[in-house]
Amino acid sequence: MDSRVQKSINKLEALKQKKLSEKEKIEHELSSINTDLKRLYTFKNEQDKLQTAINDFYQPKNTINNN
């Protein structure tokens, strides 16, 4: 086999491995970001519900004393 062909194969295989490693790192980072986002959205929803409950307590929509 021509040594240039083998050299090209080796070069491309090394590049492929490098790119696969980078892809794996990025996928791990994305997974971590998605986990954090999921937790924050859950926290935000809980906070919104709590704020609504606080608002309803201090400013009820149907006040009994307004007869």
C-alpha positions as CSV (number, residue, x, y, z in Angstrom):
1,M,0.0,0.0,0.0
2,D,1.1,3.5,-0.8
3,S,2.5,5.2,2.4
4,R,0.6,8.4,1.5
5,V,-2.7,6.5,1.7
6,Q,-1.8,5.0,5.0
7,K,-0.7,8.4,6.3
8,S,-4.0,9.9,5.2
9,I,-6.0,7.1,6.8
10,N,-4.1,7.6,10.1
11,K,-4.6,11.3,10.0
12,L,-8.3,11.0,9.4
13,E,-8.7,8.3,12.1
14,A,-6.9,10.6,14.6
15,L,-9.1,13.5,13.6
16,K,-12.2,11.3,13.9
17,Q,-11.2,10.3,17.4
18,K,-10.6,13.9,18.4
19,K,-14.0,15.0,17.1
20,L,-15.7,12.1,18.8
21,S,-14.0,13.1,22.1
22,E,-15.1,16.7,21.6
23,K,-18.7,15.6,20.8
24,E,-18.8,13.5,24.0
25,K,-17.6,16.5,26.0
26,I,-20.2,18.7,24.5
27,E,-23.0,16.2,25.0
28,H,-22.0,15.9,28.7
29,E,-22.0,19.7,29.0
30,L,-25.5,19.8,27.4
31,S,-26.8,17.1,29.7
32,S,-25.6,19.1,32.7
33,I,-27.2,22.3,31.4
34,N,-30.5,20.5,30.7
35,T,-30.5,19.1,34.2
36,D,-29.9,22.6,35.7
37,L,-32.6,24.1,33.5
38,K,-35.1,21.4,34.5
39,R,-34.4,22.1,38.2
40,L,-34.6,25.9,37.7
41,Y,-37.9,25.6,35.7
42,T,-39.4,23.4,38.5
43,F,-38.2,26.0,41.1
44,K,-39.7,28.8,39.1
45,N,-43.0,27.1,38.8
46,E,-43.1,26.4,42.5
47,Q,-42.2,30.0,43.2
48,D,-44.9,31.3,40.9
49,K,-47.5,29.1,42.7
50,L,-46.3,30.4,46.0
51,Q,-46.5,34.0,44.8
52,T,-50.0,33.4,43.5
53,A,-51.0,32.0,46.9
54,I,-49.5,35.0,48.7
55,N,-51.3,37.4,46.4
56,D,-54.6,35.5,46.9
57,F,-54.2,35.6,50.7
58,Y,-53.6,39.4,50.8
59,Q,-56.0,40.3,48.0
60,P,-58.7,37.6,47.8
61,K,-60.8,37.7,44.6
62,N,-64.1,37.0,46.4
63,T,-64.0,38.9,49.7
64,I,-66.7,37.9,52.2
65,N,-66.8,41.4,53.8
66,N,-67.9,43.1,50.5
67,N,-71.6,42.3,50.8
